[in-house]
Amino acid sequence: MVGFAYEMPASVPTGAQVTVVNRDAEAHSFSLRGRSERLVVPPKGSMSFTAPAEPGTYEVVCEFHGGMTTSLVVA
Ligand SMILES: [Cu+2]
């Protein structure tokens, strides 16, 4: 995340270990809507999660900033 927005790769492989980097000076979450995957990434920090095993497009939201959304493509 940078500038209160997500920058995403075109896709990530199913089951991949994905690292989320926060380049902002505020915490952001990386939460897959309707699923258990949820990171709270501290300012200037990074965290990892395991991508879903099922291919698809997952909605990503920041729980702290309402306009911050993106899609995660798992292929
Ligand atoms: Cu945020």
N, CA, C, O and the ligand as a Tripos MOL2 file, in Angstrom:
@<TRIPOS>MOLECULE
protein
  301   299    76     0     0
PROTEIN
NO_CHARGES

@<TRIPOS>ATOM
      1 N           0.8490   -1.1890    0.0000 N.3       1 MET1
      2 CA          0.0000    0.0000    0.0000 C.3       1 MET1
      3 C           0.8850    1.2390    0.0000 C.2       1 MET1
      4 O           1.9460    1.2570    0.6240 O.2       1 MET1
      5 N           0.4460    2.2600   -0.6950 N.am      2 VAL2
      6 CA          1.1540    3.5400   -0.7090 C.3       2 VAL2
      7 C           0.1410    4.6360   -1.0570 C.2       2 VAL2
      8 O          -0.6900    4.4700   -1.9500 O.2       2 VAL2
      9 N           0.2260    5.7470   -0.3420 N.am      3 GLY3
     10 CA         -0.6760    6.8530   -0.6270 C.3       3 GLY3
     11 C          -2.1350    6.4910   -0.4320 C.2       3 GLY3
     12 O          -2.9910    6.9620   -1.1800 O.2       3 GLY3
     13 N          -2.4380    5.6620    0.5600 N.am      4 PHE4
     14 CA         -3.8060    5.2410    0.8750 C.3       4 PHE4
     15 C          -4.4580    4.5310   -0.3110 C.2       4 PHE4
     16 O          -5.6520    4.6880   -0.5640 O.2       4 PHE4
     17 N          -3.6630    3.7560   -1.0230 N.am      5 ALA5
     18 CA         -4.1730    2.9470   -2.1330 C.3       5 ALA5
     19 C          -3.3570    1.6640   -2.1950 C.2       5 ALA5
     20 O          -2.2360    1.5850   -1.6920 O.2       5 ALA5
     21 N          -3.9600    0.6590   -2.8300 N.am      6 TYR6
     22 CA         -3.2720   -0.6110   -3.0250 C.3       6 TYR6
     23 C          -2.6070   -0.6290   -4.3990 C.2       6 TYR6
     24 O          -3.1790   -0.1640   -5.3850 O.2       6 TYR6
     25 N          -1.4350   -1.1540   -4.4470 N.am      7 GLU7
     26 CA         -0.7990   -1.4640   -5.7310 C.3       7 GLU7
     27 C          -0.6910   -2.9820   -5.7890 C.2       7 GLU7
     28 O          -0.0750   -3.6130   -4.9300 O.2       7 GLU7
     29 N          -1.3080   -3.5570   -6.8300 N.am      8 MET8
     30 CA         -1.4620   -5.0020   -6.8680 C.3       8 MET8
     31 C          -0.7460   -5.6110   -8.0730 C.2       8 MET8
     32 O          -0.6450   -4.9820   -9.1260 O.2       8 MET8
     33 N          -0.2510   -6.8400   -7.9100 N.am      9 PRO9
     34 CA          0.2190   -7.5780   -9.0870 C.3       9 PRO9
     35 C          -0.9920   -8.0060   -9.9200 C.2       9 PRO9
     36 O          -2.1220   -8.0050   -9.4310 O.2       9 PRO9
     37 N          -0.7450   -8.3710  -11.1760 N.am     10 ALA10
     38 CA         -1.8400   -8.8130  -12.0410 C.3      10 ALA10
     39 C          -2.5610  -10.0120  -11.4340 C.2      10 ALA10
     40 O          -3.7860  -10.1150  -11.5030 O.2      10 ALA10
     41 N          -1.7850  -10.9160  -10.8370 N.am     11 SER11
     42 CA         -2.3890  -12.0600  -10.1640 C.3      11 SER11
     43 C          -1.3350  -12.6910   -9.2700 C.2      11 SER11
     44 O          -0.1440  -12.4040   -9.3870 O.2      11 SER11
     45 N          -1.8000  -13.5620   -8.3700 N.am     12 VAL12
     46 CA         -0.8930  -14.3700   -7.5510 C.3      12 VAL12
     47 C          -1.3240  -15.8310   -7.6860 C.2      12 VAL12
     48 O          -2.5020  -16.1080   -7.9100 O.2      12 VAL12
     49 N          -0.3860  -16.7620   -7.5510 N.am     13 PRO13
     50 CA         -0.7510  -18.1780   -7.6770 C.3      13 PRO13
     51 C          -1.5870  -18.6580   -6.4870 C.2      13 PRO13
     52 O          -1.4640  -18.1300   -5.3820 O.2      13 PRO13
     53 N          -2.4280  -19.6500   -6.7180 N.am     14 THR14
     54 CA         -3.1880  -20.2400   -5.6210 C.3      14 THR14
     55 C          -2.2320  -20.7570   -4.5470 C.2      14 THR14
     56 O          -1.2130  -21.3810   -4.8450 O.2      14 THR14
     57 N          -2.5800  -20.4870   -3.3180 N.am     15 GLY15
     58 CA         -1.7980  -21.0050   -2.1970 C.3      15 GLY15
     59 C          -0.4460  -20.3440   -1.9940 C.2      15 GLY15
     60 O           0.3360  -20.7810   -1.1510 O.2      15 GLY15
     61 N          -0.1620  -19.2940   -2.7580 N.am     16 ALA16
     62 CA          1.1500  -18.6370   -2.6560 C.3      16 ALA16
     63 C           1.2770  -17.8840   -1.3380 C.2      16 ALA16
     64 O           0.2910  -17.4250   -0.7620 O.2      16 ALA16
     65 N           2.5060  -17.7740   -0.8850 N.am     17 GLN17
     66 CA          2.8030  -16.9200    0.2510 C.3      17 GLN17
     67 C           2.9660  -15.5010   -0.2970 C.2      17 GLN17
     68 O           3.8570  -15.2450   -1.1060 O.2      17 GLN17
     69 N           2.1160  -14.5910    0.1390 N.am     18 VAL18
     70 CA          2.0710  -13.2330   -0.4100 C.3      18 VAL18
     71 C           2.4810  -12.2530    0.6820 C.2      18 VAL18
     72 O           1.9470  -12.2790    1.7910 O.2      18 VAL18
     73 N           3.4290  -11.3940    0.3540 N.am     19 THR19
     74 CA          3.8660  -10.3670    1.3010 C.3      19 THR19
     75 C           3.2190   -9.0380    0.9320 C.2      19 THR19
     76 O           3.2460   -8.6110   -0.2220 O.2      19 THR19
     77 N           2.6390   -8.4020    1.9340 N.am     20 VAL20
     78 CA          1.9850   -7.1060    1.7560 C.3      20 VAL20
     79 C           2.8380   -6.0560    2.4550 C.2      20 VAL20
     80 O           3.1140   -6.1620    3.6500 O.2      20 VAL20
     81 N           3.2510   -5.0480    1.7070 N.am     21 VAL21
     82 CA          4.1330   -3.9980    2.2220 C.3      21 VAL21
     83 C           3.3330   -2.7020    2.3550 C.2      21 VAL21
     84 O           2.6090   -2.3050    1.4420 O.2      21 VAL21
     85 N           3.4760   -2.0640    3.4940 N.am     22 ASN22
     86 CA          2.8170   -0.7870    3.7430 C.3      22 ASN22
     87 C           3.8770    0.3190    3.7190 C.2      22 ASN22
     88 O           4.7200    0.3940    4.6130 O.2      22 ASN22
     89 N           3.8310    1.1690    2.7010 N.am     23 ARG23
     90 CA          4.8130    2.2500    2.5960 C.3      23 ARG23
     91 C           4.2940    3.5510    3.2080 C.2      23 ARG23
     92 O           4.9830    4.5700    3.1640 O.2      23 ARG23
     93 N           3.0920    3.5270    3.7750 N.am     24 ASP24
     94 CA          2.5200    4.7280    4.3790 C.3      24 ASP24
     95 C           2.9080    4.8370    5.8530 C.2      24 ASP24
     96 O           3.4140    3.8880    6.4520 O.2      24 ASP24
     97 N           2.6600    6.0060    6.4150 N.am     25 ALA25
     98 CA          2.9530    6.2670    7.8250 C.3      25 ALA25
     99 C           1.7500    5.9690    8.7190 C.2      25 ALA25
    100 O           1.7390    6.3350    9.8940 O.2      25 ALA25
    101 N           0.7350    5.3000    8.1570 N.am     26 GLU26
    102 CA         -0.4310    4.8710    8.9300 C.3      26 GLU26
    103 C          -0.6620    3.3840    8.6960 C.2      26 GLU26
    104 O          -0.3140    2.8450    7.6450 O.2      26 GLU26
    105 N          -1.2560    2.7290    9.6910 N.am     27 ALA27
    106 CA         -1.6010    1.3220    9.5250 C.3      27 ALA27
    107 C          -2.7290    1.1740    8.5020 C.2      27 ALA27
    108 O          -3.6150    2.0230    8.4090 O.2      27 ALA27
    109 N          -2.6800    0.0880    7.7420 N.am     28 HIS28
    110 CA         -3.7620   -0.2860    6.8390 C.3      28 HIS28
    111 C          -4.0710   -1.7600    7.0720 C.2      28 HIS28
    112 O          -3.2080   -2.5300    7.4950 O.2      28 HIS28
    113 N          -5.2890   -2.1320    6.7950 N.am     29 SER29
    114 CA         -5.5580   -3.5700    6.7850 C.3      29 SER29
    115 C          -5.6420   -4.0620    5.3470 C.2      29 SER29
    116 O          -5.8980   -3.2990    4.4160 O.2      29 SER29
    117 N          -5.4200   -5.3470    5.2000 N.am     30 PHE30
    118 CA         -5.5540   -6.0440    3.9120 C.3      30 PHE30
    119 C          -6.4720   -7.2030    4.2140 C.2      30 PHE30
    120 O          -6.0290   -8.2700    4.6400 O.2      30 PHE30
    121 N          -7.7550   -6.9870    3.9920 N.am     31 SER31
    122 CA         -8.7720   -7.9270    4.4470 C.3      31 SER31
    123 C          -9.5680   -8.4260    3.2550 C.2      31 SER31
    124 O         -10.1040   -7.6310    2.4830 O.2      31 SER31
    125 N          -9.6460   -9.7440    3.1030 N.am     32 LEU32
    126 CA        -10.4500  -10.3070    2.0230 C.3      32 LEU32
    127 C         -11.8880  -10.3680    2.4990 C.2      32 LEU32
    128 O         -12.2010  -11.0460    3.4780 O.2      32 LEU32
    129 N         -12.7640   -9.6540    1.8000 N.am     33 ARG33
    130 CA        -14.1510   -9.5520    2.2350 C.3      33 ARG33
    131 C         -14.8200  -10.9280    2.2650 C.2      33 ARG33
    132 O         -14.7660  -11.6890    1.2990 O.2      33 ARG33
    133 N         -15.4450  -11.2180    3.3900 N.am     34 GLY34
    134 CA        -16.1790  -12.4680    3.5300 C.3      34 GLY34
    135 C         -15.3120  -13.6720    3.8390 C.2      34 GLY34
    136 O         -15.8070  -14.7990    3.8660 O.2      34 GLY34
    137 N         -14.0260  -13.4540    4.0730 N.am     35 ARG35
    138 CA        -13.1260  -14.5600    4.3540 C.3      35 ARG35
    139 C         -12.3060  -14.2530    5.6030 C.2      35 ARG35
    140 O         -12.3790  -13.1610    6.1670 O.2      35 ARG35
    141 N         -11.5280  -15.2400    6.0160 N.am     36 SER36
    142 CA        -10.7790  -15.0850    7.2620 C.3      36 SER36
    143 C          -9.4290  -14.4030    7.0640 C.2      36 SER36
    144 O          -8.8130  -13.9460    8.0270 O.2      36 SER36
    145 N          -8.9680  -14.3350    5.8060 N.am     37 GLU37
    146 CA         -7.6660  -13.6980    5.5890 C.3      37 GLU37
    147 C          -7.7600  -12.2160    5.9270 C.2      37 GLU37
    148 O          -8.5590  -11.4850    5.3420 O.2      37 GLU37
    149 N          -6.9410  -11.7820    6.8690 N.am     38 ARG38
    150 CA         -7.0040  -10.4020    7.3410 C.3      38 ARG38
    151 C          -5.6630  -10.0520    7.9540 C.2      38 ARG38
    152 O          -5.2150  -10.6960    8.9030 O.2      38 ARG38
    153 N          -5.0200   -9.0230    7.4030 N.am     39 LEU39
    154 CA         -3.7730   -8.5210    7.9640 C.3      39 LEU39
    155 C          -3.9960   -7.0980    8.4240 C.2      39 LEU39
    156 O          -4.7340   -6.3450    7.7890 O.2      39 LEU39
    157 N          -3.3670   -6.7250    9.5190 N.am     40 VAL40
    158 CA         -3.2640   -5.3110    9.8860 C.3      40 VAL40
    159 C          -1.7810   -4.9860    9.8070 C.2      40 VAL40
    160 O          -0.9870   -5.4020   10.6510 O.2      40 VAL40
    161 N          -1.4280   -4.2320    8.7720 N.am     41 VAL41
    162 CA         -0.0150   -3.9930    8.4720 C.3      41 VAL41
    163 C           0.3870   -2.6530    9.0840 C.2      41 VAL41
    164 O          -0.1930   -1.6170    8.7590 O.2      41 VAL41
    165 N           1.3810   -2.6780    9.9690 N.am     42 PRO42
    166 CA          1.7650   -1.4390   10.6450 C.3      42 PRO42
    167 C           2.4330   -0.4550    9.6800 C.2      42 PRO42
    168 O           2.8710   -0.8380    8.5950 O.2      42 PRO42
    169 N           2.5050    0.8060   10.0820 N.am     43 PRO43
    170 CA          3.1780    1.8020    9.2330 C.3      43 PRO43
    171 C           4.5840    1.3440    8.8790 C.2      43 PRO43
    172 O           5.3390    0.8930    9.7400 O.2      43 PRO43
    173 N           4.9220    1.4640    7.6090 N.am     44 LYS44
    174 CA          6.2660    1.1130    7.1130 C.3      44 LYS44
    175 C           6.6290   -0.3460    7.3800 C.2      44 LYS44
    176 O           7.8070   -0.7030    7.4160 O.2      44 LYS44
    177 N           5.6140   -1.1820    7.5670 N.am     45 GLY45
    178 CA          5.8610   -2.5830    7.8870 C.3      45 GLY45
    179 C           5.4040   -3.4970    6.7720 C.2      45 GLY45
    180 O           4.8980   -3.0460    5.7440 O.2      45 GLY45
    181 N           5.5900   -4.7960    6.9900 N.am     46 SER46
    182 CA          5.1110   -5.7730    6.0150 C.3      46 SER46
    183 C           4.6520   -7.0260    6.7590 C.2      46 SER46
    184 O           5.1240   -7.3340    7.8530 O.2      46 SER46
    185 N           3.7160   -7.7370    6.1280 N.am     47 MET47
    186 CA          3.1980   -8.9890    6.6810 C.3      47 MET47
    187 C           2.8740   -9.9170    5.5190 C.2      47 MET47
    188 O           2.7230   -9.4770    4.3790 O.2      47 MET47
    189 N           2.7680  -11.2150    5.8240 N.am     48 SER48
    190 CA          2.4950  -12.1990    4.7830 C.3      48 SER48
    191 C           1.2440  -13.0040    5.1060 C.2      48 SER48
    192 O           0.8600  -13.1500    6.2670 O.2      48 SER48
    193 N           0.6190  -13.5210    4.0570 N.am     49 PHE49
    194 CA         -0.5050  -14.4360    4.2290 C.3      49 PHE49
    195 C          -0.4770  -15.4420    3.0890 C.2      49 PHE49
    196 O           0.2390  -15.2690    2.1030 O.2      49 PHE49
    197 N          -1.2650  -16.4910    3.2430 N.am     50 THR50
    198 CA         -1.3520  -17.5200    2.2200 C.3      50 THR50
    199 C          -2.5620  -17.2410    1.3360 C.2      50 THR50
    200 O          -3.6860  -17.1430    1.8260 O.2      50 THR50
    201 N          -2.3280  -17.1140    0.0380 N.am     51 ALA51
    202 CA         -3.4220  -16.8500   -0.8930 C.3      51 ALA51
    203 C          -4.4190  -18.0070   -0.8750 C.2      51 ALA51
    204 O          -4.0330  -19.1480   -0.6190 O.2      51 ALA51
    205 N          -5.6930  -17.7280   -1.1420 N.am     52 PRO52
    206 CA         -6.6950  -18.7920   -1.1650 C.3      52 PRO52
    207 C          -6.3100  -19.9110   -2.1350 C.2      52 PRO52
    208 O          -5.6230  -19.6780   -3.1290 O.2      52 PRO52
    209 N          -6.7630  -21.1200   -1.8310 N.am     53 ALA53
    210 CA         -6.4860  -22.2760   -2.6790 C.3      53 ALA53
    211 C          -7.3890  -22.2940   -3.9050 C.2      53 ALA53
    212 O          -7.0840  -22.9670   -4.8900 O.2      53 ALA53
    213 N          -8.5060  -21.5570   -3.8540 N.am     54 GLU54
    214 CA         -9.4470  -21.5460   -4.9670 C.3      54 GLU54
    215 C          -9.1680  -20.3340   -5.8560 C.2      54 GLU54
    216 O          -9.1170  -19.2070   -5.3630 O.2      54 GLU54
    217 N          -8.9850  -20.5550   -7.1730 N.am     55 PRO55
    218 CA         -8.8110  -19.4230   -8.0780 C.3      55 PRO55
    219 C         -10.0440  -18.5220   -8.0480 C.2      55 PRO55
    220 O         -11.1620  -18.9850   -7.8180 O.2      55 PRO55
    221 N          -9.8250  -17.2580   -8.2780 N.am     56 GLY56
    222 CA        -10.9500  -16.3300   -8.3240 C.3      56 GLY56
    223 C         -10.4780  -14.9180   -8.0870 C.2      56 GLY56
    224 O          -9.2880  -14.6570   -7.9120 O.2      56 GLY56
    225 N         -11.4410  -14.0080   -8.0840 N.am     57 THR57
    226 CA        -11.1680  -12.6060   -7.8040 C.3      57 THR57
    227 C         -11.7840  -12.2730   -6.4550 C.2      57 THR57
    228 O         -12.9910  -12.4080   -6.2560 O.2      57 THR57
    229 N         -10.9460  -11.8420   -5.5460 N.am     58 TYR58
    230 CA        -11.3650  -11.5820   -4.1760 C.3      58 TYR58
    231 C         -11.3320  -10.0820   -3.9190 C.2      58 TYR58
    232 O         -10.3940   -9.3920   -4.3170 O.2      58 TYR58
    233 N         -12.3550   -9.5950   -3.2550 N.am     59 GLU59
    234 CA        -12.4150   -8.1750   -2.9220 C.3      59 GLU59
    235 C         -11.5650   -7.9100   -1.6860 C.2      59 GLU59
    236 O         -11.6810   -8.6020   -0.6740 O.2      59 GLU59
    237 N         -10.7090   -6.8960   -1.7840 N.am     60 VAL60
    238 CA         -9.8250   -6.5120   -0.6850 C.3      60 VAL60
    239 C         -10.2770   -5.1570   -0.1690 C.2      60 VAL60
    240 O         -10.5370   -4.2390   -0.9470 O.2      60 VAL60
    241 N         -10.3680   -5.0400    1.1510 N.am     61 VAL61
    242 CA        -10.7460   -3.7560    1.7470 C.3      61 VAL61
    243 C          -9.7850   -3.4180    2.8740 C.2      61 VAL61
    244 O          -9.2050   -4.2960    3.5130 O.2      61 VAL61
    245 N          -9.6330   -2.1040    3.1010 N.am     62 CYS62
    246 CA         -8.9610   -1.6190    4.3030 C.3      62 CYS62
    247 C         -10.0500   -1.2620    5.2960 C.2      62 CYS62
    248 O         -10.9280   -0.4500    5.0060 O.2      62 CYS62
    249 N          -9.9870   -1.8710    6.4670 N.am     63 GLU63
    250 CA        -11.0360   -1.6510    7.4670 C.3      63 GLU63
    251 C         -10.9590   -0.2610    8.0890 C.2      63 GLU63
    252 O         -11.8870    0.1630    8.7780 O.2      63 GLU63
    253 N          -9.8740    0.4390    7.8540 N.am     64 PHE64
    254 CA         -9.6830    1.7450    8.4930 C.3      64 PHE64
    255 C         -10.0180    2.9080    7.5620 C.2      64 PHE64
    256 O         -10.3190    4.0080    8.0270 O.2      64 PHE64
    257 N          -9.9690    2.6750    6.2720 N.am     65 HIS65
    258 CA        -10.1550    3.7420    5.2930 C.3      65 HIS65
    259 C         -11.1610    3.2740    4.2450 C.2      65 HIS65
    260 O         -10.8570    2.4330    3.3990 O.2      65 HIS65
    261 N         -12.3630    3.8390    4.3230 N.am     66 GLY66
    262 CA        -13.4830    3.3260    3.5480 C.3      66 GLY66
    263 C         -13.2770    3.3020    2.0460 C.2      66 GLY66
    264 O         -13.8100    2.4270    1.3630 O.2      66 GLY66
    265 N         -12.5100    4.2530    1.5190 N.am     67 GLY67
    266 CA        -12.3280    4.2890    0.0690 C.3      67 GLY67
    267 C         -11.2470    3.3730   -0.4480 C.2      67 GLY67
    268 O         -11.0050    3.2960   -1.6520 O.2      67 GLY67
    269 N         -10.5980    2.6760    0.4690 N.am     68 MET68
    270 CA         -9.4450    1.8540    0.0790 C.3      68 MET68
    271 C          -9.9120    0.4410   -0.2410 C.2      68 MET68
    272 O         -10.1660   -0.3560    0.6630 O.2      68 MET68
    273 N         -10.0220    0.1390   -1.5090 N.am     69 THR69
    274 CA        -10.4430   -1.1970   -1.9320 C.3      69 THR69
    275 C          -9.6510   -1.5840   -3.1740 C.2      69 THR69
    276 O          -9.1250   -0.7310   -3.8890 O.2      69 THR69
    277 N          -9.5810   -2.8690   -3.4090 N.am     70 THR70
    278 CA         -8.9620   -3.3620   -4.6360 C.3      70 THR70
    279 C          -9.4340   -4.7970   -4.8370 C.2      70 THR70
    280 O         -10.2560   -5.3060   -4.0750 O.2      70 THR70
    281 N          -8.9070   -5.4330   -5.8620 N.am     71 SER71
    282 CA         -9.2130   -6.8350   -6.1200 C.3      71 SER71
    283 C          -7.9170   -7.6370   -6.1120 C.2      71 SER71
    284 O          -6.8870   -7.1900   -6.6160 O.2      71 SER71
    285 N          -7.9930   -8.8170   -5.5350 N.am     72 LEU72
    286 CA         -6.8860   -9.7680   -5.5800 C.3      72 LEU72
    287 C          -7.2910  -10.8920   -6.5270 C.2      72 LEU72
    288 O          -8.2670  -11.6000   -6.2820 O.2      72 LEU72
    289 N          -6.5370  -11.0480   -7.6060 N.am     73 VAL73
    290 CA         -6.7960  -12.1230   -8.5620 C.3      73 VAL73
    291 C          -5.9010  -13.2970   -8.2050 C.2      73 VAL73
    292 O          -4.6760  -13.1800   -8.2040 O.2      73 VAL73
    293 N          -6.5180  -14.4200   -7.9040 N.am     74 VAL74
    294 CA         -5.7910  -15.6440   -7.5890 C.3      74 VAL74
    295 C          -6.0080  -16.5920   -8.7650 C.2      74 VAL74
    296 O          -7.1450  -16.9150   -9.1090 O.2      74 VAL74
    297 N          -4.9150  -17.0310   -9.3750 N.am     75 ALA75
    298 CA         -5.0330  -17.8220  -10.6070 C.3      75 ALA75
    299 C          -4.0770  -19.0040  -10.5580 C.2      75 ALA75
    300 O          -4.0230  -19.7940  -11.5010 O.2      75 ALA75
    301 CU         -6.0790    1.9830    5.0560 Cu       76 CU76
@<TRIPOS>BOND
     1     1     2 1
     2     2     3 1
     3     3     4 2
     4     3     5 am
     5     5     6 1
     6     6     7 1
     7     7     8 2
     8     7     9 am
     9     9    10 1
    10    10    11 1
    11    11    12 2
    12    11    13 am
    13    13    14 1
    14    14    15 1
    15    15    16 2
    16    15    17 am
    17    17    18 1
    18    18    19 1
    19    19    20 2
    20    19    21 am
    21    21    22 1
    22    22    23 1
    23    23    24 2
    24    23    25 am
    25    25    26 1
    26    26    27 1
    27    27    28 2
    28    27    29 am
    29    29    30 1
    30    30    31 1
    31    31    32 2
    32    31    33 am
    33    33    34 1
    34    34    35 1
    35    35    36 2
    36    35    37 am
    37    37    38 1
    38    38    39 1
    39    39    40 2
    40    39    41 am
    41    41    42 1
    42    42    43 1
    43    43    44 2
    44    43    45 am
    45    45    46 1
    46    46    47 1
    47    47    48 2
    48    47    49 am
    49    49    50 1
    50    50    51 1
    51    51    52 2
    52    51    53 am
    53    53    54 1
    54    54    55 1
    55    55    56 2
    56    55    57 am
    57    57    58 1
    58    58    59 1
    59    59    60 2
    60    59    61 am
    61    61    62 1
    62    62    63 1
    63    63    64 2
    64    63    65 am
    65    65    66 1
    66    66    67 1
    67    67    68 2
    68    67    69 am
    69    69    70 1
    70    70    71 1
    71    71    72 2
    72    71    73 am
    73    73    74 1
    74    74    75 1
    75    75    76 2
    76    75    77 am
    77    77    78 1
    78    78    79 1
    79    79    80 2
    80    79    81 am
    81    81    82 1
    82    82    83 1
    83    83    84 2
    84    83    85 am
    85    85    86 1
    86    86    87 1
    87    87    88 2
    88    87    89 am
    89    89    90 1
    90    90    91 1
    91    91    92 2
    92    91    93 am
    93    93    94 1
    94    94    95 1
    95    95    96 2
    96    95    97 am
    97    97    98 1
    98    98    99 1
    99    99   100 2
   100    99   101 am
   101   101   102 1
   102   102   103 1
   103   103   104 2
   104   103   105 am
   105   105   106 1
   106   106   107 1
   107   107   108 2
   108   107   109 am
   109   109   110 1
   110   110   111 1
   111   111   112 2
   112   111   113 am
   113   113   114 1
   114   114   115 1
   115   115   116 2
   116   115   117 am
   117   117   118 1
   118   118   119 1
   119   119   120 2
   120   119   121 am
   121   121   122 1
   122   122   123 1
   123   123   124 2
   124   123   125 am
   125   125   126 1
   126   126   127 1
   127   127   128 2
   128   127   129 am
   129   129   130 1
   130   130   131 1
   131   131   132 2
   132   131   133 am
   133   133   134 1
   134   134   135 1
   135   135   136 2
   136   135   137 am
   137   137   138 1
   138   138   139 1
   139   139   140 2
   140   139   141 am
   141   141   142 1
   142   142   143 1
   143   143   144 2
   144   143   145 am
   145   145   146 1
   146   146   147 1
   147   147   148 2
   148   147   149 am
   149   149   150 1
   150   150   151 1
   151   151   152 2
   152   151   153 am
   153   153   154 1
   154   154   155 1
   155   155   156 2
   156   155   157 am
   157   157   158 1
   158   158   159 1
   159   159   160 2
   160   159   161 am
   161   161   162 1
   162   162   163 1
   163   163   164 2
   164   163   165 am
   165   165   166 1
   166   166   167 1
   167   167   168 2
   168   167   169 am
   169   169   170 1
   170   170   171 1
   171   171   172 2
   172   171   173 am
   173   173   174 1
   174   174   175 1
   175   175   176 2
   176   175   177 am
   177   177   178 1
   178   178   179 1
   179   179   180 2
   180   179   181 am
   181   181   182 1
   182   182   183 1
   183   183   184 2
   184   183   185 am
   185   185   186 1
   186   186   187 1
   187   187   188 2
   188   187   189 am
   189   189   190 1
   190   190   191 1
   191   191   192 2
   192   191   193 am
   193   193   194 1
   194   194   195 1
   195   195   196 2
   196   195   197 am
   197   197   198 1
   198   198   199 1
   199   199   200 2
   200   199   201 am
   201   201   202 1
   202   202   203 1
   203   203   204 2
   204   203   205 am
   205   205   206 1
   206   206   207 1
   207   207   208 2
   208   207   209 am
   209   209   210 1
   210   210   211 1
   211   211   212 2
   212   211   213 am
   213   213   214 1
   214   214   215 1
   215   215   216 2
   216   215   217 am
   217   217   218 1
   218   218   219 1
   219   219   220 2
   220   219   221 am
   221   221   222 1
   222   222   223 1
   223   223   224 2
   224   223   225 am
   225   225   226 1
   226   226   227 1
   227   227   228 2
   228   227   229 am
   229   229   230 1
   230   230   231 1
   231   231   232 2
   232   231   233 am
   233   233   234 1
   234   234   235 1
   235   235   236 2
   236   235   237 am
   237   237   238 1
   238   238   239 1
   239   239   240 2
   240   239   241 am
   241   241   242 1
   242   242   243 1
   243   243   244 2
   244   243   245 am
   245   245   246 1
   246   246   247 1
   247   247   248 2
   248   247   249 am
   249   249   250 1
   250   250   251 1
   251   251   252 2
   252   251   253 am
   253   253   254 1
   254   254   255 1
   255   255   256 2
   256   255   257 am
   257   257   258 1
   258   258   259 1
   259   259   260 2
   260   259   261 am
   261   261   262 1
   262   262   263 1
   263   263   264 2
   264   263   265 am
   265   265   266 1
   266   266   267 1
   267   267   268 2
   268   267   269 am
   269   269   270 1
   270   270   271 1
   271   271   272 2
   272   271   273 am
   273   273   274 1
   274   274   275 1
   275   275   276 2
   276   275   277 am
   277   277   278 1
   278   278   279 1
   279   279   280 2
   280   279   281 am
   281   281   282 1
   282   282   283 1
   283   283   284 2
   284   283   285 am
   285   285   286 1
   286   286   287 1
   287   287   288 2
   288   287   289 am
   289   289   290 1
   290   290   291 1
   291   291   292 2
   292   291   293 am
   293   293   294 1
   294   294   295 1
   295   295   296 2
   296   295   297 am
   297   297   298 1
   298   298   299 1
   299   299   300 2
@<TRIPOS>SUBSTRUCTURE
     1 MET1         2 RESIDUE 1 A MET
     2 VAL2         6 RESIDUE 1 A VAL
     3 GLY3        10 RESIDUE 1 A GLY
     4 PHE4        14 RESIDUE 1 A PHE
     5 ALA5        18 RESIDUE 1 A ALA
     6 TYR6        22 RESIDUE 1 A TYR
     7 GLU7        26 RESIDUE 1 A GLU
     8 MET8        30 RESIDUE 1 A MET
     9 PRO9        34 RESIDUE 1 A PRO
    10 ALA10       38 RESIDUE 1 A ALA
    11 SER11       42 RESIDUE 1 A SER
    12 VAL12       46 RESIDUE 1 A VAL
    13 PRO13       50 RESIDUE 1 A PRO
    14 THR14       54 RESIDUE 1 A THR
    15 GLY15       58 RESIDUE 1 A GLY
    16 ALA16       62 RESIDUE 1 A ALA
    17 GLN17       66 RESIDUE 1 A GLN
    18 VAL18       70 RESIDUE 1 A VAL
    19 THR19       74 RESIDUE 1 A THR
    20 VAL20       78 RESIDUE 1 A VAL
    21 VAL21       82 RESIDUE 1 A VAL
    22 ASN22       86 RESIDUE 1 A ASN
    23 ARG23       90 RESIDUE 1 A ARG
    24 ASP24       94 RESIDUE 1 A ASP
    25 ALA25       98 RESIDUE 1 A ALA
    26 GLU26      102 RESIDUE 1 A GLU
    27 ALA27      106 RESIDUE 1 A ALA
    28 HIS28      110 RESIDUE 1 A HIS
    29 SER29      114 RESIDUE 1 A SER
    30 PHE30      118 RESIDUE 1 A PHE
    31 SER31      122 RESIDUE 1 A SER
    32 LEU32      126 RESIDUE 1 A LEU
    33 ARG33      130 RESIDUE 1 A ARG
    34 GLY34      134 RESIDUE 1 A GLY
    35 ARG35      138 RESIDUE 1 A ARG
    36 SER36      142 RESIDUE 1 A SER
    37 GLU37      146 RESIDUE 1 A GLU
    38 ARG38      150 RESIDUE 1 A ARG
    39 LEU39      154 RESIDUE 1 A LEU
    40 VAL40      158 RESIDUE 1 A VAL
    41 VAL41      162 RESIDUE 1 A VAL
    42 PRO42      166 RESIDUE 1 A PRO
    43 PRO43      170 RESIDUE 1 A PRO
    44 LYS44      174 RESIDUE 1 A LYS
    45 GLY45      178 RESIDUE 1 A GLY
    46 SER46      182 RESIDUE 1 A SER
    47 MET47      186 RESIDUE 1 A MET
    48 SER48      190 RESIDUE 1 A SER
    49 PHE49      194 RESIDUE 1 A PHE
    50 THR50      198 RESIDUE 1 A THR
    51 ALA51      202 RESIDUE 1 A ALA
    52 PRO52      206 RESIDUE 1 A PRO
    53 ALA53      210 RESIDUE 1 A ALA
    54 GLU54      214 RESIDUE 1 A GLU
    55 PRO55      218 RESIDUE 1 A PRO
    56 GLY56      222 RESIDUE 1 A GLY
    57 THR57      226 RESIDUE 1 A THR
    58 TYR58      230 RESIDUE 1 A TYR
    59 GLU59      234 RESIDUE 1 A GLU
    60 VAL60      238 RESIDUE 1 A VAL
    61 VAL61      242 RESIDUE 1 A VAL
    62 CYS62      246 RESIDUE 1 A CYS
    63 GLU63      250 RESIDUE 1 A GLU
    64 PHE64      254 RESIDUE 1 A PHE
    65 HIS65      258 RESIDUE 1 A HIS
    66 GLY66      262 RESIDUE 1 A GLY
    67 GLY67      266 RESIDUE 1 A GLY
    68 MET68      270 RESIDUE 1 A MET
    69 THR69      274 RESIDUE 1 A THR
    70 THR70      278 RESIDUE 1 A THR
    71 SER71      282 RESIDUE 1 A SER
    72 LEU72      286 RESIDUE 1 A LEU
    73 VAL73      290 RESIDUE 1 A VAL
    74 VAL74      294 RESIDUE 1 A VAL
    75 ALA75      298 RESIDUE 1 A ALA
    76 CU76       301 GROUP 0 **** ****
